[in-house]
Amino acid sequence: MIPLTAIVTGASEGLGKSFALELASRKIDLVLVSLSGSGLLELANYIRKNFEVKVTIFEADLTLAESCTSLFALLKSEELTAHILINNAGLGNWSWFEDKNIGFYKKQIELNVIAPVLLTHLFLAQLDEDRTAYLLNVGSLAGRFVVPKKQVYGATKSFINYFTRCLQLEMESANISISLLSPGGINTKPELLVLNHTLKGIAKATITEPDRVAYEAIHGMFLGKKEIIPGGVNKLMVVLNAILPGFIKDMIIKSKLKPEVKL
Ligand SMILES: NC(=O)c1ccc[n+]([C@@H]2O[C@H](COP(=O)([O-])OP(=O)(O)OC[C@H]3O[C@@H](n4cnc5c(N)ncnc54)[C@H](OP(=O)(O)O)[C@@H]3O)[C@@H](O)[C@H]2O)c1
């Protein structure tokens, strides 16, 4: 049987890079997508040398709708069918709403919401129905909890949560397994490492490492898990979030924000 081929968006660094390495270690061919000049070529060469899988790179800005169509046009021209799509590319922030300009939020919505919808649509249209396909959408616990300073980001991830849950129901009888990954904080880059290092107690215990998250996500995806929440503390937080009354959750959040509240 021909090997599986996986598309990983946002593959040049962070969690996407860990996904690429995890999939390559399972002998899955790759189509890696990221902005141009982001080191994708070096990563592709490293993977080709060390894992003996086929790697195609596609450098493009996924906030542009035509990038999504061009990606699938490229696959078609190379007679490649993707069996796995990992919608990973995402833009986060940790800032008061008025401190970022509207261009930032527009880009965040285009990358976190519009691109995954377009890519999923194009991915489903080219599937070979005889072969099981896999879709993994990268959400966030920020999409489950109300977190000030993550107002637009959290809303984009709530969208991913809802979108994925609906697709799971709509496509229950199709030959595709659809999973939602809902991680807490991940040490994906130096700024986050520094920020996460300052955390204490439960907040610190929610932080995970990208390679571990990628392993759990790919493992869960192949098992057909509907939702993958890496880390025991994060799973507990989701349970608490479901049972605690809203006013108690609001009190906890406000008490954490108090010293920073702007008047
Ligand atoms: N890190 C966390 O704490 C955390 C927690 C929960 C969920 N998540 C989610 O996990 C996913 C990965 O996060 P991460 O922390 O690994 O992110 P990251 O380190 O910032 O990496 C993002 C990736 O997306 C690419 N990218 C950015 N803008 C793009 C665009 N316009 N078009 C194409 N590619 C673009 C980046 O390419 P360049 O290298 O060229 O910029 C990079 O490869 C995101 O969906 C994020 O929301 C992250």
The ligand as a Tripos MOL2 file, in Angstrom:
@<TRIPOS>MOLECULE
LIG
   48    52     1     0     0
SMALL
NO_CHARGES

@<TRIPOS>ATOM
      1 N1          1.7860   27.6250   22.2000 N.am      1 LIG1
      2 C1          0.7550   27.4800   22.9840 C.2       1 LIG1
      3 O1          0.7900   27.7510   24.1910 O.2       1 LIG1
      4 C2         -0.5610   26.9700   22.4150 C.ar      1 LIG1
      5 C3         -1.5630   26.5620   23.3030 C.ar      1 LIG1
      6 C4         -2.7560   26.0710   22.7960 C.ar      1 LIG1
      7 C5         -2.9370   25.9780   21.4200 C.ar      1 LIG1
      8 N2         -1.9430   26.3840   20.5830 N.ar      1 LIG1
      9 C6         -2.1880   26.2950   19.1360 C.3       1 LIG1
     10 O2         -1.2170   25.4430   18.5640 O.3       1 LIG1
     11 C7         -0.9430   25.8450   17.2250 C.3       1 LIG1
     12 C8          0.5530   26.0290   17.0520 C.3       1 LIG1
     13 O3          0.9820   27.0040   17.9800 O.3       1 LIG1
     14 P1          2.5360   27.3320   18.1830 P.3       1 LIG1
     15 O4          2.6800   27.9230   19.5260 O.co2     1 LIG1
     16 O5          3.3550   26.1610   17.8050 O.co2     1 LIG1
     17 O6          2.7280   28.4950   17.1170 O.3       1 LIG1
     18 P2          4.0770   29.1380   16.5440 P.3       1 LIG1
     19 O7          5.2740   28.6140   17.2650 O.co2     1 LIG1
     20 O8          3.8360   30.6120   16.4950 O.co2     1 LIG1
     21 O9          4.0930   28.5560   15.0710 O.3       1 LIG1
     22 C9          3.0890   28.9310   14.2050 C.3       1 LIG1
     23 C10         3.3890   28.3300   12.8540 C.3       1 LIG1
     24 O10         2.4250   28.8640   11.9250 O.3       1 LIG1
     25 C11         3.1240   29.5000   10.8640 C.3       1 LIG1
     26 N3          2.3980   30.6620   10.4000 N.ar      1 LIG1
     27 C12         2.1710   31.8180   11.0580 C.ar      1 LIG1
     28 N4          1.4700   32.6670   10.2930 N.ar      1 LIG1
     29 C13         1.2630   32.0100    9.1180 C.ar      1 LIG1
     30 C14         0.6130   32.3660    7.9180 C.ar      1 LIG1
     31 N5          0.0410   33.5490    7.7690 N.pl3     1 LIG1
     32 N6          0.5960   31.4630    6.9010 N.ar      1 LIG1
     33 C15         1.2090   30.2620    7.0310 C.ar      1 LIG1
     34 N7          1.8180   29.8660    8.1540 N.ar      1 LIG1
     35 C16         1.8620   30.7250    9.1760 C.ar      1 LIG1
     36 C17         4.4460   29.9240   11.4560 C.3       1 LIG1
     37 O11         5.3590   30.1220   10.4010 O.3       1 LIG1
     38 P3          6.5870   31.1630   10.6270 P.3       1 LIG1
     39 O12         7.6500   30.3700   11.2740 O.co2     1 LIG1
     40 O13         6.9390   31.5770    9.2530 O.co2     1 LIG1
     41 O14         6.0640   32.3130   11.4500 O.co2     1 LIG1
     42 C18         4.7590   28.7110   12.3300 C.3       1 LIG1
     43 O15         5.2430   27.6470   11.5510 O.3       1 LIG1
     44 C19        -1.7450   27.1450   16.9920 C.3       1 LIG1
     45 O16        -2.9540   26.8380   16.3430 O.3       1 LIG1
     46 C20        -2.0160   27.6310   18.4100 C.3       1 LIG1
     47 O17        -3.1650   28.4240   18.4800 O.3       1 LIG1
     48 C21        -0.7510   26.8670   21.0400 C.ar      1 LIG1
@<TRIPOS>BOND
     1     1     2 1
     2     2     3 2
     3     2     4 1
     4     4     5 ar
     5     4    48 ar
     6     5     6 ar
     7     6     7 ar
     8     7     8 ar
     9     8     9 1
    10     8    48 ar
    11     9    10 1
    12     9    46 1
    13    10    11 1
    14    11    12 1
    15    11    44 1
    16    12    13 1
    17    13    14 1
    18    14    15 2
    19    14    16 1
    20    14    17 1
    21    17    18 1
    22    18    19 2
    23    18    20 1
    24    18    21 1
    25    21    22 1
    26    22    23 1
    27    23    24 1
    28    23    42 1
    29    24    25 1
    30    25    26 1
    31    25    36 1
    32    26    27 ar
    33    26    35 ar
    34    27    28 ar
    35    28    29 ar
    36    29    30 ar
    37    29    35 ar
    38    30    31 1
    39    30    32 ar
    40    32    33 ar
    41    33    34 ar
    42    34    35 ar
    43    36    37 1
    44    36    42 1
    45    37    38 1
    46    38    39 2
    47    38    40 1
    48    38    41 1
    49    42    43 1
    50    44    45 1
    51    44    46 1
    52    46    47 1
@<TRIPOS>SUBSTRUCTURE
     1 LIG1         1 GROUP 0 **** ****
